[in-house]
Amino acid sequence: MTHTYADAGVDIQKGEQLVDHIKQSVKSTFSRSVLRGVGLFGAFYKADFRGYRSPVLVSSVDGVGTKLILAQKLNKHDTVGQDLVNHCVNDILVCGAKPLFFLDYFACGKLDLAVASQVIDGFVKACRLNQCSLIGGETAEMPGFYKPGEYDLAGTIVGVVEKKKIIDGRKIRVGDVLIGMPSSGLHTNGYSLARAVLLERFALEEYVPELNTTLGEALLAVHRSYLRVITRLLEKFPVHGLAHITGGGIEANTMRIIPRGMHVEIDWKAWTRPPIFSLIQSLGGVSEDDMRRTFNLGIGLVIIVSRRNADDVVRFLRLQKEQPVVMGEVTKAAGRRRY
């Protein structure tokens, strides 16, 4: 008996069809620094940093997590690619960097051209909005590893920042103010707990009055990018620290950039949590500590500025149609108080 790669579940021709299908849309994200098209063994990006005296490259890699399960259950794949790009953009943005290029990894059991195209369309849409070039990727068909209909995503981003403009928390001082930027939902963290609680009570297609939409739409809300507004902010104000609120919650992620000997005091009542978080907590009997450690609770990014500039920063953000909240301060590590 003879065997072929196709018999084993890997369709090379279908993979080639996918590349042909996405070439033009991917090319639409290219900046002048991208030197070659899609399909070579490596991607070429010209390292031309005019306008920078001492350019520093900043990179990050991430995934979407179990939010993908919901996309697969709903057969809606046009948002998770945006989630991945925006998450990666935010991760380097909080270091002060602007994105240059993005690379993706798409792994599945059996390649479905329609599904893969939707996912990649999401990459393209987000890359355009973030002025970031999608310069390469990998599609892996792995029968026996993923069940039919399952896929996973990962992405890598590279950006650049002027060395003297790196934001790493070193300028943070006791008395600095924490300003929160609203999230668009769960973003890409906490979905294992959210699924465990909410899918026991609701179907994904079910309209939930507390959410004013279906559960699926609420859970697939796109992880927002803060690039445009934070870039404008950095042009006008000295920012001492930025924290992207991902897995671990507000306090743990903010503490990643707080210098030794300092802490953050968070006023947890300073903002109204979006209904999705109250629903998870009430239906699941989730403790307040678990909620704070697991979810962003409606704050997707924290800005740390001097108390002197805090009011002006808030006014500026409101002029940008944002809804910032003053949510705490930096204190000495000892003698902390709780709100």
Salt bridges, closest charged atoms under 4 A:
ASP48 OD2 - ARG50 NH2 2.98
ASP62 OD2 - HIS87 NE2 2.89
ASP78 OD1 - LYS76 NZ 3.15
ASP83 OD1 - LYS67 NZ 3.12
ASP91 OD2 - HIS87 NE2 3.49
ASP91 OD1 - HIS244 ND1 2.68
ASP168 OD2 - ARG170 NE 3.10
ASP176 OD2 - HIS240 ND1 2.71
GLU251 OE2 - HIS263 NE2 3.54
GLU288 OE2 - ARG273 NH2 2.42
GLU288 OE2 - ARG292 NE 2.85
ASP290 OD1 - ARG293 NH2 2.79
ASP312 OD1 - ARG315 NH2 2.35
GLU322 OE2 - ARG224 NH2 2.82
GLU329 OE1 - ARG307 NH2 3.06
GLU329 OE2 - ARG337 NH2 3.07
